[in-house]
């Protein structure tokens, strides 16, 4: 699962017993060499879909980590791109990889549940961060996203179809979430990371309640499952007036 440049088992254990913020500070120098980083294939597919929808002027990468999503925004936004994350370690790594050309890029350390921006963005994206939010936090999170978007602006993010119950991946994710729930029941501070808590039906309802019109776009690069449904979709939530 990890390249030779990735973290050791001991380093992962220390991270898992830390808070979310401190854990990512520790992991940041080696994060891009782990399977936790969003694959380039997903980033490229989302970038292609956004180019067909754009262009956009100003973009925000929510929970930007080491900046992989900012690279996508830099190719579809004309004026400026901002990455926001609460891990100083991740932002420090991201700042080293600022795209050499394109719009101005800035980095902001903040909790995305209290974004320090007004309605300044045409496009907000996020990649692989939603497992760090409990279902009860989604209304507040989506409300924050809406507050920083201009009317008609887009909130876009990829969603992978959940694995079938008979598959190995299903049981791996179920086991991971179970281990994390036990860990958080017996150890403080908690480390919130659950793969099965972000359910598309609930997410769509909460986006609509927050004032978005929601569209689902299949990403054709990943094909379809046996039942004909897309393997990967891009959610596009447009801010209503």
C-alpha positions as CSV (number, residue, x, y, z in Angstrom):
1,X,0.0,0.0,0.0
2,X,2.9,2.4,0.7
3,X,5.9,3.4,-1.3
4,X,9.4,3.2,0.3
5,X,9.2,6.9,0.9
6,X,5.9,6.5,2.9
7,X,5.4,6.4,6.7
8,X,6.5,3.5,8.8
9,X,4.0,1.4,10.8
10,X,5.3,3.2,14.0
11,X,4.7,6.6,12.4
12,X,1.2,5.7,11.4
13,X,0.4,4.4,14.9
14,X,1.6,7.7,16.5
15,X,-0.5,9.6,14.0
16,X,-3.6,7.5,14.7
17,X,-3.2,8.1,18.5
18,X,-3.0,11.9,17.9
19,X,-5.7,14.5,17.2
20,X,-6.7,14.9,13.6
21,X,-4.8,18.2,13.3
22,X,-1.6,17.0,15.0
23,X,-1.8,13.6,13.2
24,X,-1.7,15.3,9.8
25,X,1.0,17.6,10.9
26,X,3.1,14.5,11.6
27,X,2.1,12.8,8.4
28,X,2.5,15.8,6.1
29,X,6.1,15.2,4.9
30,X,5.2,11.7,3.7
31,X,1.5,12.1,2.9
32,X,1.9,12.2,-0.9
33,X,3.5,8.7,-0.7
34,X,0.4,7.1,1.0
35,X,-2.8,5.7,-0.5
36,X,-4.7,8.5,1.5
37,X,-3.8,11.0,-1.2
38,X,-6.5,11.3,-3.9
39,X,-5.3,9.4,-7.0
40,X,-4.1,11.5,-9.9
41,X,-6.7,9.7,-12.1
42,X,-9.5,11.1,-10.0
43,X,-8.0,14.6,-10.0
44,X,-7.6,14.6,-13.7
45,X,-11.1,13.4,-14.3
46,X,-12.6,16.1,-12.1
47,X,-10.4,18.7,-13.8
48,X,-11.6,17.6,-17.2
49,X,-15.2,17.9,-16.1
50,X,-14.7,21.3,-14.5
51,X,-13.0,22.6,-17.7
52,X,-16.1,21.7,-19.6
53,X,-18.2,23.6,-17.1
54,X,-15.9,26.6,-16.8
55,X,-14.0,28.8,-16.9
56,X,-14.2,30.1,-13.4
57,X,-12.6,33.2,-11.9
58,X,-11.7,32.4,-8.2
59,X,-11.5,28.9,-6.6
60,X,-11.2,27.4,-3.1
61,X,-9.9,24.0,-2.2
62,X,-11.6,22.9,1.0
63,X,-9.3,20.8,3.3
64,X,-6.6,21.2,0.7
65,X,-4.0,19.0,2.4
66,X,-0.7,19.0,0.4
67,X,-2.4,20.9,-2.5
68,X,-3.3,18.3,-5.0
69,X,-6.7,19.9,-5.6
70,X,-5.2,23.3,-5.9
71,X,-3.3,22.0,-9.0
72,X,-6.8,21.2,-10.5
73,X,-8.2,24.6,-9.6
74,X,-5.1,26.3,-11.1
75,X,-6.1,24.8,-14.5
76,X,-9.7,26.0,-14.5
77,X,-9.6,29.3,-12.6
78,X,-8.4,32.5,-14.2
79,X,-7.8,34.9,-11.4
80,X,-7.0,33.2,-8.1
81,X,-6.9,30.0,-6.1
82,X,-6.9,29.5,-2.4
83,X,-6.2,26.3,-0.4
84,X,-7.5,26.1,3.2
85,X,-6.7,23.5,5.8
86,X,-6.2,23.4,9.6
87,X,-3.0,21.5,9.5
88,X,0.1,23.8,9.4
89,X,2.2,20.8,8.4
90,X,0.1,20.0,5.4
91,X,0.0,23.7,4.3
92,X,3.8,23.9,4.6
93,X,4.2,21.0,2.2
94,X,1.5,22.4,-0.1
95,X,3.4,25.8,-0.3
96,X,6.4,24.0,-1.6
97,X,4.5,22.7,-4.6
98,X,2.6,25.9,-5.7
99,X,2.0,25.7,-9.5
100,X,4.7,27.6,-11.3
101,X,2.3,29.3,-13.7
102,X,-1.4,30.3,-13.8
103,X,-3.5,32.2,-11.3
104,X,-2.2,33.5,-8.0
105,X,-2.3,30.8,-5.3
106,X,-2.6,31.5,-1.6
107,X,-2.7,29.3,1.5
108,X,-4.9,29.9,4.6
109,X,-4.8,28.0,7.9
110,X,-8.4,27.7,9.2
111,X,-11.1,25.3,10.4
112,X,-13.5,24.8,7.5
113,X,-16.3,24.8,9.9
114,X,-15.7,28.5,10.4
115,X,-14.3,29.8,7.1
116,X,-12.7,33.3,7.3
117,X,-14.0,34.4,3.9
118,X,-16.9,36.3,2.5
119,X,-18.8,35.3,-0.7
120,X,-15.7,35.6,-2.9
121,X,-15.5,32.3,-4.8
122,X,-17.0,31.0,-8.0
123,X,-15.9,27.4,-7.4
124,X,-15.2,25.3,-4.2
125,X,-13.8,21.8,-4.5
126,X,-12.8,19.1,-2.0
127,X,-11.1,15.8,-2.4
128,X,-11.2,13.0,0.2
129,X,-11.9,15.1,3.3
130,X,-15.5,14.3,4.2
131,X,-14.6,11.2,6.3
132,X,-13.3,13.7,8.9
133,X,-16.8,15.1,9.5
134,X,-19.6,13.3,11.5
135,X,-23.0,13.3,9.8
136,X,-24.3,15.9,12.3
137,X,-21.6,18.3,11.1
138,X,-22.7,18.3,7.5
139,X,-25.4,21.1,7.8
140,X,-22.9,23.5,9.3
141,X,-20.1,22.5,6.8
142,X,-22.4,22.9,3.8
143,X,-23.7,26.2,5.2
144,X,-20.1,27.5,5.4
145,X,-19.4,26.5,1.8
146,X,-22.6,28.3,0.7
147,X,-21.5,31.4,2.6
148,X,-18.2,31.7,0.6
149,X,-19.8,31.1,-2.8
150,X,-21.1,33.8,-5.0
151,X,-24.7,33.3,-6.2
152,X,-24.6,30.6,-8.9
153,X,-21.2,29.4,-7.8
154,X,-20.4,25.7,-7.7
155,X,-19.4,23.3,-5.0
156,X,-17.9,20.2,-6.7
157,X,-16.4,17.0,-5.3
158,X,-16.0,13.4,-6.5
159,X,-17.9,10.5,-4.9
160,X,-16.9,6.8,-5.5
161,X,-19.7,4.3,-5.6
162,X,-19.8,2.3,-2.4
163,X,-18.5,-1.3,-2.6
164,X,-20.9,-4.2,-2.8
165,X,-21.6,-6.0,0.5
166,X,-20.0,-9.2,-0.9
167,X,-16.8,-7.5,-1.8
168,X,-13.5,-7.5,0.0
169,X,-13.4,-3.7,-0.1
170,X,-16.8,-3.5,1.7
171,X,-15.5,-5.6,4.7
172,X,-12.2,-3.7,4.8
173,X,-13.9,-0.3,5.1
174,X,-16.4,-1.7,7.6
175,X,-13.6,-3.1,9.7
176,X,-11.6,0.2,9.5
177,X,-14.6,2.2,10.7
178,X,-15.2,-0.3,13.5
179,X,-11.6,0.0,14.7
180,X,-11.8,3.8,14.6
181,X,-15.0,3.8,16.7
182,X,-13.4,1.6,19.3
183,X,-10.3,3.8,19.3
184,X,-12.4,6.9,19.8
185,X,-14.4,5.3,22.6
186,X,-11.3,4.5,24.7
187,X,-8.7,7.1,23.6
188,X,-8.6,10.9,23.7
189,X,-8.3,13.1,21.7
190,X,-10.5,11.5,19.1
191,X,-9.4,11.0,15.5
192,X,-12.4,11.3,13.3
193,X,-12.0,9.4,10.1
194,X,-14.9,7.2,8.9
195,X,-15.2,5.9,5.3
196,X,-18.8,4.7,5.5
197,X,-20.4,7.8,7.2
198,X,-20.7,9.9,4.1
199,X,-23.8,8.6,2.4
200,X,-24.9,10.1,-0.9
201,X,-28.7,10.2,-0.1
202,X,-28.1,12.1,3.2
203,X,-25.4,14.3,1.6
204,X,-27.8,15.4,-1.2
205,X,-30.6,16.2,1.3
206,X,-28.3,18.3,3.4
207,X,-26.9,20.2,0.4
208,X,-30.5,21.0,-0.8
209,X,-31.4,22.2,2.7
210,X,-28.3,24.4,2.8
211,X,-29.5,26.2,-0.4
212,X,-27.9,24.3,-3.2
213,X,-29.3,22.7,-6.4
214,X,-27.6,19.4,-6.7
215,X,-26.6,17.6,-10.0
216,X,-24.7,14.3,-10.3
217,X,-22.3,13.9,-13.3
218,X,-20.8,10.5,-14.1
219,X,-17.1,10.6,-14.7
220,X,-16.8,8.4,-17.8
221,X,-13.1,7.7,-17.3
222,X,-14.0,5.1,-14.6
223,X,-16.7,3.2,-16.5
224,X,-19.8,1.7,-15.0
225,X,-20.6,-1.2,-12.7
226,X,-22.5,-4.3,-13.7
227,X,-25.9,-2.6,-12.9
228,X,-25.0,0.3,-15.2
229,X,-24.4,2.8,-12.5
230,X,-21.2,5.0,-12.7
231,X,-18.2,3.9,-10.6
232,X,-17.4,7.5,-9.8
233,X,-19.6,10.6,-9.9
234,X,-18.9,14.3,-9.5
235,X,-21.4,16.1,-7.3
236,X,-22.0,19.6,-8.5
237,X,-24.0,21.8,-6.0
238,X,-24.9,25.2,-7.3
239,X,-25.6,28.0,-4.8
240,X,-29.1,29.2,-5.2
241,X,-29.8,33.0,-4.8
